Amino acid sequence: MPVITEEIRDEVKEIVYNFFSEECEFDRASINGETRIIEDLEGDSLMFLELLEIFKKKYKLDVKIQSIGQYLVKHPAETIAKVIDLTLLVIEHGDKITELD
Amino acid sequence: MEKSAVSEWERHGCIGVLTINNPPQNYLEGFQLARLEDLKRWTSDVSLKGIIITGKGRHFCAGFNKEDFFNLTDRELFLEELKKNIAISYYIESLPVPVVAAIRGVCFGAGLELALSCHIKVCSEKALLSFPETGYGIIPSINGAIRLSGNIGDCRALEMVLAGKIIHADEALDLGIVDFVVPSKDVHDFALTLLEKTVAEKSVKVISSIMQSVNNARKMPFETATEKETQMCASLTSDAILQGRK
């Protein structure tokens, strides 16, 4: 699993912002860390799955959806900032994300 | 526009569009895409030359609602519901007009089975296809694994179904699960243009003969399918001569 560098952090942020801007047809400049995926962008629960697939491909991650699901039950990712944080945790820990509190 | 279960039906000239309208995930709530009798009524129009099946909003269809699946504890009722869906999949693949699945976003489980029963699959570049059933201790229920292994071979189908692997659009194209990959915003227009270019100028009889030939190829021995095709060709030739067309 890669160590999270500033470069990876910026890359993840860029991809997440662009993804939600394109998919929800929302001006990128009007999206910020506090923007709520479902309420503000009219997104849906499957979007994180789509986003995760982009990162799995990009960083060659081998992570089970079930592990992420388990983590999400305890730590819902309702905002853009939380999605970015979750993505970085997935990149860093993979399936071991379930072992994090 | 007409409605049945989670589906809506509308016409664009000679093309019919069936939209799964249960956003955002477009689950097949209550186990049903549409009532078969409604589907038959909609598609029995003699001026119909092609059909697009699509999903409302960002996704094609995330399959059955898991709650429906596990809450229906009466085994007979459960089987009855599945058989209704199997009848719909047979009906779609046997239609006398080409059916295009216009896939965006997620196409999972029964949604993918529905897409596999269509003759042509157009897919957005970000679409994801999967049979996640084994993760819940079940298997695809509307001949999904059967159709998939017929399409891509046992090895790839087993890998995809047993592992519940999520397939990206580009991989789905390489494997031959889908036929075209286009930008997300173009999926519907591409499907419509493709159909219009293919069927608009053709007679209903020519279209239905070709469709019957294609369907016969799947279901009949080669010689029988060839004989049927020859008969249809002879009938069309007679029609053309009568109409003075050469």
Chai-1 contact restraints between the chains, C-beta under 6 A:
chainA,res_idxA,chainB,res_idxB,connection_type,confidence,min_distance_angstrom,max_distance_angstrom,comment,restraint_id
A,D44,B,P24,contact,1.0,0.0,6.0,A-B,restraint_1
A,L46,B,Q25,contact,1.0,0.0,6.0,A-B,restraint_2
A,L46,B,V106,contact,1.0,0.0,6.0,A-B,restraint_3
A,E53,B,L128,contact,1.0,0.0,6.0,A-B,restraint_4
A,E53,B,I166,contact,1.0,0.0,6.0,A-B,restraint_5
